[in-house]
Amino acid sequence: MTRTLATIDRTAFAHNLARVRELAPGRAVYAAVKADGYGHGAVTVAQALTDADGFAVSSLDEALQLRWAGIDRPIVMLSQRLDATVCEQAGEHGLEIVLFHDHQLDALEHYIGPSVRVWIKLDTGMHRLGFACARADEIQQRVDALERVVLAGWLTHLACADDPAAALTRRQLGEFEAATEGRAGARSIANSAGVLAWPQAHADMVRPGIMLYGSSPLLDRDATACDLRPAMHLSAPLIARQTIAAGEAIGYGATWQTPEDMPVGVIGIGYGDGYPRHAPAGTPVLINGVRVPLIGRVSMDMITVDLRAAPDAAVGDRATLWGPGLPADEIAQAAGTISYELFCRLTPRVRFEIV
Ligand SMILES: Cc1ncc(COP(=O)(O)O)c(C=O)c1O
């Protein structure tokens, strides 16, 4: 029997993309499929998102993976360092480039291949990538002077869009508006949180990622409230169960003690599959539709659960670690991380099944 299984629901992507279209009507949508489609399989996701206008990846390698799989829609590389080879590959494969640093302009000045489309990224307050807004004129002039380069538009990234009350977001929107006003090209600001919480950030093109996978990026609204469907169902079988006497300790470090004689289940998933080792006792696991709490430490291949709420659970029954009925956001919160990381951290031991 399959141990850990990630079941990827193609219809969830279509539903979640339709939500983006509802929230940001008329905007172009570039779906973020970097980091192997947030751990879901970039090619699977891109093929399922038949209605996306384009895709956003991090690097040339990620873009080429999609091209080699026959994805012929626009692909933008968000954080790719440029040199002569990368410029040539971008030209040859029709890849769009985000410009965020002078070294990229230097590389493009020597480029002589087919024309490439570029987006100029402005740093409006995130202070990670992008040109200072005060340099917008100068950068545009340098781009306009490049014969083989076509300006697609202007882009910025929000640092705190997950917080609907963030003053920084208002400041970033103002800076971007002022720096790009009257300039040629499309504008793009919004990630998922921007799509969901900041209509004034929708501009011409949106770049949602996590919401397409069915998680909520917002501090104040969960995925159900956002009408998003989980695209991944992570499951594993119950591989053992036994009754442990009161006062005994469970697992490594003997960190959890049984308050009474009780059934304890062992599920065949651990940090060796990407289940977070820091998930504390009490983190929910779904078995036969019932939530049961994790007890003891997460091991490499197994976790232990308190089966008192699911006394009939039998060896071979499959448990849901996250997915329908148990949002990945909830597990992430318990483990002190975000669902993005849970998805990206699944290991090759997990079998993927596309439905
Ligand atoms: C520049 C940029 N745009 C869009 C996204 C998508 O963000 P999210 O997954 O929060 O929607 C990311 C992801 O980190 C990003 O770096």
The ligand as an ORCA input file, in Angstrom:
! r2SCAN-3c Opt
* xyz 0 1
  C       7.372     38.798     -7.137
  C       6.317     37.834     -6.703
  N       5.100     37.924     -7.230
  C       4.098     37.068     -6.878
  C       4.320     36.075     -5.939
  C       3.177     35.161     -5.528
  O       2.905     35.342     -4.153
  P       1.738     34.570     -3.392
  O       2.070     33.138     -3.453
  O       1.777     35.104     -2.010
  O       0.481     34.895     -4.121
  C       5.589     35.961     -5.363
  C       5.838     34.909     -4.359
  O       6.608     34.975     -3.470
  C       6.610     36.853     -5.762
  O       7.839     36.779     -5.226
*
